[in-house]
Amino acid sequence: MKYYSLNRKAPNTTFEDAVVSGLAPDKGLYFPEQITALPDSFFETIEEKSNTEIAFEAIKQFIGDEISESDLKTIIKETLSFDFPIVEFNKNLSSLELFHGPTMAFKDVGARFMARCLAYFNKYNSRNVTVLVATSGDTGGAVANGFLGVRGVDVVILYPSGKVSDIQEKQLTTLGQNITALEVDGVFDDCQDMVKQAFVDEELISNIQLTSANSINVARWLPQLLYFMFAYKQLQSNYKDIVFSVPSGNFGNVCAGMVAQKLGLPIKHFIASNNVNNVVTTYLKTNSYLPKPSVQTVSNAMDVGNPSNFVRIKELHNGNFEDLKKNLSSYSFTDAETRKGLSEIHKKYNYVADPHGAVGYLGAIKHLEKHQNDHVVFLETAHPTKFLNVVKDVIDIKVELPKQIKSVIDKKKVSIKISNYSDLKDYLIVKNS
């Protein structure tokens, strides 16, 4: 499999190079040259397959022969070492729980897969790779956990000071070893801009081998298509018209779901459920894409004013606005509406969601107002204990801390404070000198 840059000013390259480089030399995102649909028989018998069997068949075309089949199967087995259960509420509504991994967020899948791919490609490399990642909360924890102790890899995480939950902060600042957390005086977009600037800094990249573990990296992004397949496996015998409502920030999940759709997965429609950071919601109304500074909300992992993966979504639809609109709807919700959604889910279904899941739920309900025969699955992307302050403020209930949270809650935060790109560059140069 070859990959090309969406800026179309760089040579096509291998999966390995796309993973190790993160971004193309022309600063574009990498995209697979082709997506070949799986045979109908794959989906007709999906219920009989294990998750690891499904994953291997779905993902192998994107790797080709660059990782041996036996090693790829091992990587997949280690990546998918937890469950992805569907919780059915009624004939129209389900939740897909993506928080049963080590950091209790959906990003565990992509981070674990990428870490193992990078370790595979790096085993004969004498030069350390620095994984540079911006996080609005969950990415940092997942990447930190996924890459912890991986030989030849240093991880540097940028996160916005005071704008992630206490538990999220503990997950990305307490591990030590090859993980460093940089606490940025700013918002997530500032962190993301610094990372992007590092990748275009010729002085820096000539001295340091950099890659990214945000969903711009193909090995972080593509595995996210798998849990759409796992959901379909659990639902297909009972429901025909399956729709996914995806809480959306950087749009990696929606985009990965659309790749699953290209592979032949019978997904009827997607809903991008946004908080007030609603650039895409506005775009689908106006056909005008206008990035703007992010706004802080209670669903902080979605506080993105310029979602990187949206260019991939456009590519999947050949830049055709009308085709995209047929496949994707988008709704935006305020913090007040999010809190109301949290309360409503609990009262109606005795289910405790996190703020991101609540936004996904609200998008599902909005869709069902006009499409009463569909079955909508909203993604529950993080465990509610990661957002205890928000949840407990709305729902009068004691939420038991899972073992994954207990393991970090009492550890001491260790971070380095920075204010601007110059601080980041200085840190990276000194660290690698």
Buried (B, 14 or more C-beta within 10 A) or exposed (E): BBBBBBBEEBEEBBBBBBBBBBBBBEBBBBBBEEBEEBEEEBBEEBEEBEBBEBBBBBBBBBBEEBBEEEBBBBBBBEBBEBEBBBEBBEEBBBBBBBBBBBBBBBBBBBBBBBBBBBBBBBEEBEEBBBBBBBBBBBBBBBBBBBBBEBEBBBBBBBBBBEBBBEBBBBBBBBBEEBBBBBBBEBBBBBBBBBBBBBBEBEEBBEEBBBBBBBBBBBBBBBBBBBBBBBBBBBBBEEBEEBBBBBBBBBBBBBBBBBBBBBBBBEBBBBBBBBBBBBBBBBBBEEEEBEEEEBEBBBBBBBBBBBBBBBBBBBBBBEEEEEEBBEBBBBBBBEBEBBBBBBBBBBEEBEBBBBBBBBBBBBBBBBBBEEBEEBBBBBBBBBBBBBBBEBBBEBBEEEBEBBEBBEBBBEEEEEBBEBEEBEBBBEBBEEEBE
